[in-house]
Amino acid sequence: MCRIRIDRLLSRHNRRKGERKRENLPLLSPLSTRTNLFTLIQFEPHKDDIVAFPVSYIYPVLILIILSFPPLGGHEIVLLVVGLIWGVWIGFAIACAGTWIGEMLCFFLFKYLLSKKAQE
């Protein structure tokens, strides 16, 4: 009985601080795993065709650059697919190139072209 009261008080205290409830974490993990497995199943049969296509690595780089204006969601999914198709080392290079170029273009766009608009 006393332990139940302490647990209730601690859970109320944690909620007041804005912390997430830990009971929801086991529910989110299977959903994430299911999404990743679905992506793996979709791209696995076409992996060799995509790699054999000339300059096929340019397309994910362009997609990552587009997702940087303004910072949009979906970056992680593209990186997951790049890692599945090209492997660790080439996938890492593609991810670095797309992310770096996109973020630098976004930085210079906002610094030089949109700074006057932000000051107004």
C-alpha positions in Angstrom: 0.0 0.0 0.0 2.8 2.4 0.9 4.8 1.5 -2.2 1.8 2.3 -4.4 1.4 5.8 -2.9 5.1 6.5 -3.4 4.9 5.4 -7.0 1.9 7.7 -7.6 3.7 10.6 -6.0 6.8 10.1 -8.1 4.8 9.7 -11.3 3.0 13.0 -10.6 6.3 14.7 -9.8 7.8 13.5 -13.0 4.8 14.7 -15.0 5.0 18.1 -13.5 8.5 18.5 -14.7 7.5 17.6 -18.3 9.3 14.3 -18.4 7.9 11.6 -20.6 6.1 8.7 -19.1 8.3 5.6 -19.2 5.4 3.3 -19.8 5.1 4.6 -23.4 8.6 3.6 -24.5 8.0 -0.1 -24.9 5.0 0.8 -27.2 7.1 3.0 -29.5 10.0 0.5 -30.1 8.0 -2.1 -32.0 6.5 0.6 -34.2 9.9 1.8 -35.2 11.2 -1.7 -35.8 8.2 -2.5 -38.0 8.7 0.6 -40.1 12.4 -0.2 -40.6 11.6 -3.8 -41.6 9.0 -2.6 -44.1 11.5 -0.3 -45.7 14.1 -3.2 -45.8 11.6 -5.5 -47.5 10.6 -2.9 -50.1 14.2 -2.0 -51.2 16.0 -5.3 -50.9 14.9 -6.8 -54.3 15.9 -3.6 -56.2 19.2 -3.1 -54.5 21.4 -4.4 -57.3 19.6 -2.5 -60.0 19.9 0.8 -58.1 23.6 0.3 -57.4 24.3 -0.7 -61.1 22.5 2.5 -62.4 25.2 5.1 -63.4 25.6 7.9 -60.9 22.8 6.5 -58.7 24.3 8.1 -55.6 23.5 11.6 -56.9 19.7 11.1 -56.3 19.9 10.6 -52.5 22.3 13.5 -52.3 19.8 15.7 -54.1 16.9 14.4 -51.9 18.9 15.2 -48.8 19.6 18.7 -50.1 16.0 19.3 -50.8 15.0 18.1 -47.4 17.3 20.8 -45.9 15.1 23.7 -47.2 13.5 24.4 -44.7 14.5 21.5 -42.4 11.9 18.9 -43.3 11.2 15.5 -41.8 12.2 12.4 -43.5 15.9 12.8 -43.4 16.3 9.7 -41.3 14.3 7.5 -43.7 16.5 8.6 -46.7 19.6 7.8 -44.6 18.2 4.4 -43.7 17.6 3.6 -47.4 21.0 4.8 -48.4 22.7 2.6 -45.8 20.6 -0.4 -46.9 21.5 0.0 -50.6 25.1 1.2 -50.6 26.4 -0.2 -47.3 28.2 1.5 -44.5 31.1 3.3 -46.1 29.6 4.5 -49.4 26.4 5.2 -47.6 28.2 7.3 -45.0 29.9 9.3 -47.7 26.5 9.9 -49.4 24.9 10.9 -46.1 27.7 13.3 -45.2 27.8 14.9 -48.7 24.0 15.4 -48.9 23.6 16.7 -45.3 26.6 19.0 -45.4 25.8 20.6 -48.8 22.2 21.0 -47.8 22.9 22.6 -44.5 25.6 24.9 -45.9 23.2 26.1 -48.7 20.5 26.6 -46.1 22.9 28.6 -43.9 24.1 30.9 -46.7 20.5 31.4 -47.9 19.3 32.6 -44.5 22.4 34.5 -43.7 22.8 36.6 -46.9 19.4 36.5 -48.7 16.9 36.5 -45.9 18.7 38.5 -43.1 17.0 41.8 -44.1 13.6 40.1 -44.0 14.3 38.7 -40.5 15.3 42.1 -39.2 12.0 43.6 -40.3 
